[in-house]
Amino acid sequence: MINFTTKIPHNKIILWQRLACTALIALMLVLSVFGSFFRVPFNDDFTVFYESQDEEDVEKLKEDKYISFDFLGSTVSIFKAISLYNASYVEHQEAYYNVIESDHLSLSTRASGIAYLLLSAFASDFTVGVYYVLLLTVSIGTPILLLVLLIIILAKYFKPKLRKTEHAIYKGTLNMFRIAISRIPLILFLNVLVPKTKFGFASFAVIILSFIGIIINATAPYFKEYTKAQRKYRTMLQLTSLAGILVFICFCFALNASNLISKAVTLFDDRNLSDLISIFEGGNFDINEILSLLAGFVFFFALFGITKPLANNFCRIGFTTTRMKEKDYSLGDSYIVSCIRPNFTLLVFFLLLGSQSELIFYKGELANLIITFICIVCITLGEVAVHVLRETLCVDLGKGGIDAVLEGTTYAAQIEDNLASEAKAQFDKQTTETKN
């Protein structure tokens, strides 16, 4: 049983945090390379692509053929898409039926199927094509990112070097882990946008391992020798971050129930990529069409901004919020600016009222839409609350104390580090004088 009254030497806690984060990133890398991130129905009918699913739709989807977006298949699909772009109709059909008629998809068949979906989407509805590009980006980019992070950790931060400051060691490994878990909100949100998209094994693995790392880092501060003011600040950050995560979960359910996504994509009027480009040709375009497209782009740009506050809450609850510069008091706990972007979804909605592009919602949908917008505002207010509580509830904690908590260090460790720095400076001075 964990005894939080037993304080473990600070350097041992940091060591175990670094070892755990490194091991988790390594596991994420292995599982993300050999597992699939997403499974989508292999269907080129995109008319109801963003619609929420009722029980009848769910039962029907069980009978459909699914194709997986994994690292290898997604990578090869890029080259398949290039060759399939100028291919004949017969070759397109061959790529389609190879997937439909195969019980076990080979790498080549799977890659061809992904390429077929990608090209079909851009030829039918470019918003679906963009969505598939995002799936490809996550499936290919995540393993590459994890590999880079692991190399950096092993090369620069895994083994403490002589006279290397504690800040650099802590910042190095945990900052790499912060970057890793910052991918999770996008993976989650892509599934929320299109309910028929299913998580693959790699997504489950990366999410679960990230949560394990967050729990480890969230628990570690309870074994450190903090003052009463520091413990109060620590608890405040974790509770507000947990509240932000719960609000995001509520936001996801309300967003799905409101059918906001399926209605917002109507701003693009089911245009394919060629239709979109042709609007701007010749200079004789309809201003209403341009405004509708502009509203659509702003809306989705703002909506995807909701992933940033969630990433900040994940990092903050586990105190993986290390700043890039030592003694930089400007970042680490409150991220108000990053929460402004999602609120532009409300602005777009209200600006469209009464226009030709107005988004129409039914009674049940409207209630969930209101909840969705309230959640967005609450996420923003949550960041404001962190700032206000820091300046009021935690007013007895100076900037140095705040820095100690956010850096994962303690007053005692900071004193030791300062003494070590002074000793190093004195040693360097004596060495210089000896040489002279």
C-alpha positions as a Python dict, from the first residue, in 0.01 Angstrom:
ca = {
    (1, 'M'): (0, 0, 0),
    (2, 'I'): (134, 343, -96),
    (3, 'N'): (232, 556, 201),
    (4, 'F'): (244, 919, 92),
    (5, 'T'): (399, 1018, 425),
    (6, 'T'): (717, 834, 329),
    (7, 'K'): (940, 1070, 137),
    (8, 'I'): (1178, 915, -112),
    (9, 'P'): (1506, 1089, -201),
    (10, 'H'): (1435, 1334, -480),
    (11, 'N'): (1702, 1204, -716),
    (12, 'K'): (1555, 852, -698),
    (13, 'I'): (1208, 977, -785),
    (14, 'I'): (1343, 1166, -1085),
    (15, 'L'): (1539, 856, -1191),
    (16, 'W'): (1229, 636, -1185),
    (17, 'Q'): (1025, 899, -1369),
    (18, 'R'): (1288, 917, -1642),
    (19, 'L'): (1318, 538, -1668),
    (20, 'A'): (940, 494, -1682),
    (21, 'C'): (891, 764, -1947),
    (22, 'T'): (1172, 623, -2160),
    (23, 'A'): (1035, 268, -2137),
    (24, 'L'): (682, 383, -2220),
    (25, 'I'): (797, 575, -2527),
    (26, 'A'): (992, 268, -2643),
    (27, 'L'): (683, 48, -2600),
    (28, 'M'): (466, 300, -2783),
    (29, 'L'): (713, 298, -3071),
    (30, 'V'): (718, -81, -3108),
    (31, 'L'): (339, -120, -3084),
    (32, 'S'): (266, 174, -3316),
    (33, 'V'): (492, 35, -3588),
    (34, 'F'): (328, -308, -3593),
    (35, 'G'): (-30, -217, -3503),
    (36, 'S'): (-307, -27, -3679),
    (37, 'F'): (-420, 316, -3564),
    (38, 'F'): (-765, 335, -3723),
    (39, 'R'): (-1018, 105, -3888),
    (40, 'V'): (-1263, 260, -4133),
    (41, 'P'): (-1544, 107, -4342),
    (42, 'F'): (-1424, 36, -4694),
    (43, 'N'): (-1704, 226, -4864),
    (44, 'D'): (-1693, 503, -5123),
    (45, 'D'): (-2041, 637, -5036),
    (46, 'F'): (-1956, 959, -4851),
    (47, 'T'): (-2306, 1112, -4837),
    (48, 'V'): (-2356, 1010, -4472),
    (49, 'F'): (-1989, 1001, -4378),
    (50, 'Y'): (-2019, 1236, -4077),
    (51, 'E'): (-2363, 1129, -3954),
    (52, 'S'): (-2393, 998, -3600),
    (53, 'Q'): (-2475, 628, -3576),
    (54, 'D'): (-2795, 482, -3432),
    (55, 'E'): (-2837, 114, -3335),
    (56, 'E'): (-2948, 16, -3685),
    (57, 'D'): (-2646, 184, -3844),
    (58, 'V'): (-2412, 16, -3597),
    (59, 'E'): (-2554, -326, -3681),
    (60, 'K'): (-2521, -254, -4052),
    (61, 'L'): (-2159, -143, -4015),
    (62, 'K'): (-2074, -477, -3856),
    (63, 'E'): (-2142, -636, -4193),
    (64, 'D'): (-1921, -391, -4384),
    (65, 'K'): (-1563, -449, -4485),
    (66, 'Y'): (-1313, -253, -4277),
    (67, 'I'): (-963, -145, -4372),
    (68, 'S'): (-687, -54, -4130),
    (69, 'F'): (-465, 253, -4132),
    (70, 'D'): (-134, 123, -3998),
    (71, 'F'): (219, 260, -4029),
    (72, 'L'): (345, 32, -4309),
    (73, 'G'): (21, 23, -4507),
    (74, 'S'): (-26, 401, -4480),
    (75, 'T'): (331, 468, -4590),
    (76, 'V'): (304, 241, -4895),
    (77, 'S'): (-40, 385, -4977),
    (78, 'I'): (117, 721, -5060),
    (79, 'F'): (312, 563, -5346),
    (80, 'K'): (7, 357, -5446),
    (81, 'A'): (-203, 674, -5463),
    (82, 'I'): (52, 838, -5693),
    (83, 'S'): (44, 543, -5934),
    (84, 'L'): (-334, 501, -5905),
    (85, 'Y'): (-400, 871, -5974),
    (86, 'N'): (-334, 833, -6348),
    (87, 'A'): (-453, 472, -6366),
    (88, 'S'): (-747, 352, -6572),
    (89, 'Y'): (-1098, 286, -6443),
    (90, 'V'): (-1031, -87, -6460),
    (91, 'E'): (-728, -52, -6231),
    (92, 'H'): (-934, 149, -5984),
    (93, 'Q'): (-1198, -122, -5978),
    (94, 'E'): (-933, -386, -5938),
    (95, 'A'): (-798, -208, -5629),
    (96, 'Y'): (-1152, -194, -5489),
    (97, 'Y'): (-1244, -559, -5548),
    (98, 'N'): (-909, -688, -5425),
    (99, 'V'): (-999, -547, -5084),
    (100, 'I'): (-1364, -657, -5094),
    (101, 'E'): (-1285, -1015, -5196),
    (102, 'S'): (-987, -1072, -4967),
    (103, 'D'): (-1034, -1232, -4627),
    (104, 'H'): (-683, -1140, -4512),
    (105, 'L'): (-544, -822, -4662),
    (106, 'S'): (-178, -824, -4759),
    (107, 'L'): (34, -511, -4718),
    (108, 'S'): (6, -430, -5089),
    (109, 'T'): (-371, -486, -5100),
    (110, 'R'): (-423, -281, -4786),
    (111, 'A'): (-211, 4, -4921),
    (112, 'S'): (-402, -1, -5251),
    (113, 'G'): (-731, 8, -5060),
    (114, 'I'): (-624, 312, -4859),
    (115, 'A'): (-509, 483, -5180),
    (116, 'Y'): (-844, 403, -5342),
    (117, 'L'): (-1035, 556, -5049),
    (118, 'L'): (-816, 866, -5052),
    (119, 'L'): (-858, 935, -5426),
    (120, 'S'): (-1230, 850, -5419),
    (121, 'A'): (-1283, 1091, -5130),
    (122, 'F'): (-1113, 1385, -5302),
    (123, 'A'): (-1314, 1306, -5618),
    (124, 'S'): (-1640, 1306, -5422),
    (125, 'D'): (-1612, 1526, -5111),
    (126, 'F'): (-1280, 1693, -5038),
    (127, 'T'): (-1357, 1721, -4664),
    (128, 'V'): (-1353, 1341, -4644),
    (129, 'G'): (-1024, 1342, -4834),
    (130, 'V'): (-877, 1584, -4579),
    (131, 'Y'): (-999, 1356, -4300),
    (132, 'Y'): (-826, 1056, -4457),
    (133, 'V'): (-508, 1264, -4491),
    (134, 'L'): (-525, 1333, -4117),
    (135, 'L'): (-558, 958, -4051),
    (136, 'L'): (-252, 900, -4268),
    (137, 'T'): (-62, 1175, -4091),
    (138, 'V'): (-127, 1022, -3749),
    (139, 'S'): (-56, 666, -3867),
    (140, 'I'): (275, 760, -4031),
    (141, 'G'): (383, 1054, -3818),
    (142, 'T'): (331, 903, -3471),
    (143, 'P'): (588, 619, -3500),
    (144, 'I'): (838, 856, -3662),
    (145, 'L'): (789, 1112, -3386),
    (146, 'L'): (827, 846, -3115),
    (147, 'L'): (1147, 720, -3278),
    (148, 'V'): (1294, 1072, -3285),
    (149, 'L'): (1198, 1130, -2921),
    (150, 'L'): (1354, 801, -2812),
    (151, 'I'): (1678, 875, -2998),
    (152, 'I'): (1700, 1219, -2836),
    (153, 'I'): (1641, 1074, -2489),
    (154, 'L'): (1900, 798, -2528),
    (155, 'A'): (2155, 1026, -2690),
    (156, 'K'): (2124, 1332, -2466),
    (157, 'Y'): (1926, 1275, -2150),
    (158, 'F'): (1907, 908, -2050),
    (159, 'K'): (2247, 892, -1882),
    (160, 'P'): (2322, 1189, -1654),
    (161, 'K'): (2648, 1354, -1744),
    (162, 'L'): (2900, 1514, -1512),
    (163, 'R'): (2799, 1868, -1410),
    (164, 'K'): (2475, 1846, -1605),
    (165, 'T'): (2206, 2046, -1428),
    (166, 'E'): (1899, 1879, -1287),
    (167, 'H'): (1679, 2111, -1493),
    (168, 'A'): (1832, 1983, -1818),
    (169, 'I'): (1792, 1617, -1716),
    (170, 'Y'): (1433, 1660, -1600),
    (171, 'K'): (1337, 1881, -1891),
    (172, 'G'): (1493, 1647, -2143),
    (173, 'T'): (1318, 1317, -2075),
    (174, 'L'): (988, 1451, -1945),
    (175, 'N'): (968, 1712, -2219),
    (176, 'M'): (1002, 1432, -2473),
    (177, 'F'): (722, 1245, -2296),
    (178, 'R'): (513, 1564, -2298),
    (179, 'I'): (549, 1579, -2677),
    (180, 'A'): (444, 1213, -2702),
    (181, 'I'): (125, 1246, -2497),
    (182, 'S'): (34, 1567, -2679),
    (183, 'R'): (-55, 1343, -2977),
    (184, 'I'): (-333, 1171, -2785),
    (185, 'P'): (-599, 1447, -2817),
    (186, 'L'): (-576, 1442, -3198),
    (187, 'I'): (-611, 1062, -3205),
    (188, 'L'): (-917, 1084, -2980),
    (189, 'F'): (-1072, 1375, -3168),
    (190, 'L'): (-1044, 1207, -3509),
    (191, 'N'): (-1259, 926, -3373),
    (192, 'V'): (-1511, 1175, -3230),
    (193, 'L'): (-1546, 1356, -3564),
    (194, 'V'): (-1647, 1039, -3749),
    (195, 'P'): (-1823, 788, -3519),
    (196, 'K'): (-1790, 504, -3770),
    (197, 'T'): (-1410, 524, -3743),
    (198, 'K'): (-1278, 267, -3496),
    (199, 'F'): (-957, 264, -3296),
    (200, 'G'): (-696, 10, -3396),
    (201, 'F'): (-461, -176, -3164),
    (202, 'A'): (-186, 87, -3194),
    (203, 'S'): (-421, 368, -3088),
    (204, 'F'): (-538, 172, -2784),
    (205, 'A'): (-177, 89, -2694),
    (206, 'V'): (-48, 446, -2728),
    (207, 'I'): (-343, 589, -2533),
    (208, 'I'): (-319, 334, -2250),
    (209, 'L'): (60, 369, -2220),
    (210, 'S'): (27, 747, -2220),
    (211, 'F'): (-227, 730, -1937),
    (212, 'I'): (5, 501, -1741),
    (213, 'G'): (283, 758, -1781),
    (214, 'I'): (51, 1040, -1678),
    (215, 'I'): (-52, 848, -1364),
    (216, 'I'): (312, 775, -1274),
    (217, 'N'): (413, 1138, -1312),
    (218, 'A'): (99, 1258, -1134),
    (219, 'T'): (174, 1032, -838),
    (220, 'A'): (545, 1113, -811),
    (221, 'P'): (500, 1463, -656),
    (222, 'Y'): (322, 1308, -356),
    (223, 'F'): (651, 1147, -249),
    (224, 'K'): (849, 1471, -274),
    (225, 'E'): (925, 1699, 17),
    (226, 'Y'): (692, 1985, -62),
    (227, 'T'): (586, 2262, 171),
    (228, 'K'): (218, 2313, 260),
    (229, 'A'): (191, 2594, 3),
    (230, 'Q'): (349, 2376, -266),
    (231, 'R'): (115, 2087, -186),
    (232, 'K'): (-183, 2322, -217),
    (233, 'Y'): (-59, 2447, -554),
    (234, 'R'): (6, 2091, -672),
    (235, 'T'): (-345, 1979, -577),
    (236, 'M'): (-502, 2288, -737),
    (237, 'L'): (-330, 2218, -1071),
    (238, 'Q'): (-430, 1854, -1075),
    (239, 'L'): (-793, 1914, -980),
    (240, 'T'): (-841, 2190, -1238),
    (241, 'S'): (-674, 1972, -1503),
    (242, 'L'): (-899, 1677, -1414),
    (243, 'A'): (-1202, 1905, -1440),
    (244, 'G'): (-1084, 2017, -1785),
    (245, 'I'): (-1056, 1655, -1899),
    (246, 'L'): (-1407, 1576, -1774),
    (247, 'V'): (-1547, 1880, -1953),
    (248, 'F'): (-1379, 1762, -2276),
    (249, 'I'): (-1547, 1420, -2240),
    (250, 'C'): (-1883, 1593, -2198),
    (251, 'F'): (-1801, 1807, -2502),
    (252, 'C'): (-1739, 1496, -2715),
    (253, 'F'): (-2072, 1335, -2626),
    (254, 'A'): (-2264, 1659, -2686),
    (255, 'L'): (-2082, 1722, -3014),
    (256, 'N'): (-2178, 1379, -3143),
    (257, 'A'): (-2541, 1408, -3031),
    (258, 'S'): (-2581, 1755, -3185),
    (259, 'N'): (-2475, 1640, -3536),
    (260, 'L'): (-2277, 1964, -3553),
    (261, 'I'): (-2004, 1811, -3771),
    (262, 'S'): (-2241, 1672, -4034),
    (263, 'K'): (-2414, 2011, -4055),
    (264, 'A'): (-2093, 2215, -4058),
    (265, 'V'): (-1954, 2024, -4357),
    (266, 'T'): (-2257, 2141, -4557),
    (267, 'L'): (-2080, 2478, -4567),
    (268, 'F'): (-1859, 2317, -4833),
    (269, 'D'): (-2168, 2197, -5026),
    (270, 'D'): (-2028, 1844, -5091),
    (271, 'R'): (-1764, 1985, -5326),
    (272, 'N'): (-1485, 1769, -5452),
    (273, 'L'): (-1136, 1905, -5493),
    (274, 'S'): (-1190, 2006, -5857),
    (275, 'D'): (-1511, 2193, -5771),
    (276, 'L'): (-1331, 2379, -5496),
    (277, 'I'): (-1053, 2494, -5728),
    (278, 'S'): (-1296, 2591, -6006),
    (279, 'I'): (-1475, 2840, -5780),
    (280, 'F'): (-1176, 3072, -5795),
    (281, 'E'): (-1113, 3038, -6168),
    (282, 'G'): (-1199, 3325, -6401),
    (283, 'G'): (-1266, 3574, -6122),
    (284, 'N'): (-1647, 3545, -6158),
    (285, 'F'): (-1729, 3384, -5826),
    (286, 'D'): (-2033, 3409, -5603),
    (287, 'I'): (-1959, 3603, -5286),
    (288, 'N'): (-2205, 3385, -5091),
    (289, 'E'): (-2012, 3074, -5192),
    (290, 'I'): (-1685, 3233, -5083),
    (291, 'L'): (-1831, 3338, -4747),
    (292, 'S'): (-1972, 2989, -4692),
    (293, 'L'): (-1635, 2829, -4767),
    (294, 'L'): (-1453, 3080, -4550),
    (295, 'A'): (-1692, 3011, -4263),
    (296, 'G'): (-1633, 2639, -4306),
    (297, 'F'): (-1254, 2671, -4299),
    (298, 'V'): (-1259, 2900, -3994),
    (299, 'F'): (-1505, 2672, -3814),
    (300, 'F'): (-1298, 2355, -3852),
    (301, 'F'): (-970, 2536, -3787),
    (302, 'A'): (-1120, 2662, -3462),
    (303, 'L'): (-1277, 2327, -3375),
    (304, 'F'): (-948, 2138, -3404),
    (305, 'G'): (-805, 2387, -3157),
    (306, 'I'): (-995, 2202, -2885),
    (307, 'T'): (-719, 1939, -2885),
    (308, 'K'): (-462, 2185, -2746),
    (309, 'P'): (-635, 2251, -2410),
    (310, 'L'): (-681, 1876, -2364),
    (311, 'A'): (-311, 1818, -2430),
    (312, 'N'): (-228, 2090, -2176),
    (313, 'N'): (-450, 1922, -1916),
    (314, 'F'): (-287, 1583, -1976),
    (315, 'C'): (59, 1737, -1937),
    (316, 'R'): (-33, 1952, -1638),
    (317, 'I'): (-200, 1675, -1437),
    (318, 'G'): (124, 1478, -1460),
    (319, 'F'): (348, 1786, -1425),
    (320, 'T'): (515, 1725, -1760),
    (321, 'T'): (491, 2097, -1826),
    (322, 'T'): (859, 2176, -1813),
    (323, 'R'): (957, 2504, -1970),
    (324, 'M'): (1215, 2527, -2247),
    (325, 'K'): (1418, 2786, -2056),
    (326, 'E'): (1537, 2758, -1698),
    (327, 'K'): (1359, 2992, -1455),
    (328, 'D'): (1104, 3088, -1720),
    (329, 'Y'): (802, 3179, -1507),
    (330, 'S'): (578, 3271, -1800),
    (331, 'L'): (470, 2918, -1893),
    (332, 'G'): (383, 2594, -1725),
    (333, 'D'): (51, 2622, -1547),
    (334, 'S'): (-204, 2847, -1724),
    (335, 'Y'): (-260, 2840, -2100),
    (336, 'I'): (-535, 3095, -2160),
    (337, 'V'): (-423, 3196, -2510),
    (338, 'S'): (-441, 2837, -2641),
    (339, 'C'): (-810, 2822, -2542),
    (340, 'I'): (-918, 3124, -2744),
    (341, 'R'): (-915, 2947, -3081),
    (342, 'P'): (-1202, 2697, -3014),
    (343, 'N'): (-1434, 2983, -2921),
    (344, 'F'): (-1435, 3097, -3284),
    (345, 'T'): (-1675, 2808, -3352),
    (346, 'L'): (-1937, 3003, -3156),
    (347, 'L'): (-1856, 3318, -3351),
    (348, 'V'): (-1900, 3142, -3687),
    (349, 'F'): (-2231, 2989, -3577),
    (350, 'F'): (-2379, 3323, -3468),
    (351, 'L'): (-2249, 3510, -3774),
    (352, 'L'): (-2424, 3258, -4000),
    (353, 'L'): (-2764, 3309, -3834),
    (354, 'G'): (-3011, 3449, -4087),
    (355, 'S'): (-2777, 3396, -4381),
    (356, 'Q'): (-2808, 3149, -4670),
    (357, 'S'): (-2552, 2926, -4496),
    (358, 'E'): (-2725, 2917, -4158),
    (359, 'L'): (-2685, 2586, -3976),
    (360, 'I'): (-3028, 2445, -3888),
    (361, 'F'): (-3073, 2224, -3580),
    (362, 'Y'): (-3376, 2038, -3453),
    (363, 'K'): (-3499, 2055, -3093),
    (364, 'G'): (-3294, 1764, -2954),
    (365, 'E'): (-2989, 1863, -3152),
    (366, 'L'): (-3015, 2225, -3041),
    (367, 'A'): (-2999, 2128, -2673),
    (368, 'N'): (-2681, 1929, -2732),
    (369, 'L'): (-2539, 2212, -2943),
    (370, 'I'): (-2584, 2450, -2649),
    (371, 'I'): (-2406, 2200, -2422),
    (372, 'T'): (-2124, 2175, -2677),
    (373, 'F'): (-2073, 2550, -2680),
    (374, 'I'): (-2099, 2571, -2300),
    (375, 'C'): (-1824, 2309, -2273),
    (376, 'I'): (-1598, 2512, -2502),
    (377, 'V'): (-1651, 2821, -2288),
    (378, 'C'): (-1595, 2619, -1969),
    (379, 'I'): (-1263, 2486, -2102),
    (380, 'T'): (-1153, 2846, -2155),
    (381, 'L'): (-1276, 2952, -1813),
    (382, 'G'): (-1087, 2659, -1663),
    (383, 'E'): (-758, 2808, -1780),
    (384, 'V'): (-861, 3145, -1641),
    (385, 'A'): (-943, 2972, -1311),
    (386, 'V'): (-590, 2829, -1291),
    (387, 'H'): (-447, 3178, -1327),
    (388, 'V'): (-688, 3330, -1072),
    (389, 'L'): (-635, 3050, -816),
    (390, 'R'): (-260, 3080, -852),
    (391, 'E'): (-281, 3450, -767),
    (392, 'T'): (-536, 3410, -484),
    (393, 'L'): (-550, 3064, -328),
    (394, 'C'): (-176, 3010, -380),
    (395, 'V'): (-68, 3367, -309),
    (396, 'D'): (154, 3241, -26),
    (397, 'L'): (367, 3051, -278),
    (398, 'G'): (634, 3261, -445),
    (399, 'K'): (756, 3226, -800),
    (400, 'G'): (1042, 3008, -684),
    (401, 'G'): (797, 2767, -521),
    (402, 'I'): (580, 2756, -831),
    (403, 'D'): (888, 2689, -1039),
    (404, 'A'): (994, 2405, -807),
    (405, 'V'): (660, 2225, -847),
    (406, 'L'): (646, 2271, -1224),
    (407, 'E'): (1007, 2162, -1262),
    (408, 'G'): (945, 1854, -1051),
    (409, 'T'): (1213, 1961, -805),
    (410, 'T'): (1214, 2066, -438),
    (411, 'Y'): (1367, 2348, -236),
    (412, 'A'): (1633, 2112, -101),
    (413, 'A'): (1724, 1994, -450),
    (414, 'Q'): (1739, 2353, -574),
    (415, 'I'): (1980, 2443, -293),
    (416, 'E'): (2197, 2142, -378),
    (417, 'D'): (2190, 2239, -744),
    (418, 'N'): (2289, 2598, -662),
    (419, 'L'): (2575, 2476, -444),
    (420, 'A'): (2688, 2244, -722),
    (421, 'S'): (2674, 2529, -972),
    (422, 'E'): (2877, 2751, -741),
    (423, 'A'): (3132, 2474, -688),
    (424, 'K'): (3157, 2422, -1063),
    (425, 'A'): (3208, 2795, -1120),
    (426, 'Q'): (3479, 2801, -855),
    (427, 'F'): (3645, 2494, -1008),
    (428, 'D'): (3640, 2650, -1356),
    (429, 'K'): (3786, 2972, -1215),
    (430, 'Q'): (4071, 2786, -1042),
    (431, 'T'): (4141, 2583, -1359),
    (432, 'T'): (4160, 2901, -1566),
    (433, 'E'): (4394, 3066, -1317),
    (434, 'T'): (4619, 2756, -1313),
    (435, 'K'): (4644, 2754, -1691),
    (436, 'N'): (4733, 3122, -1695),
}
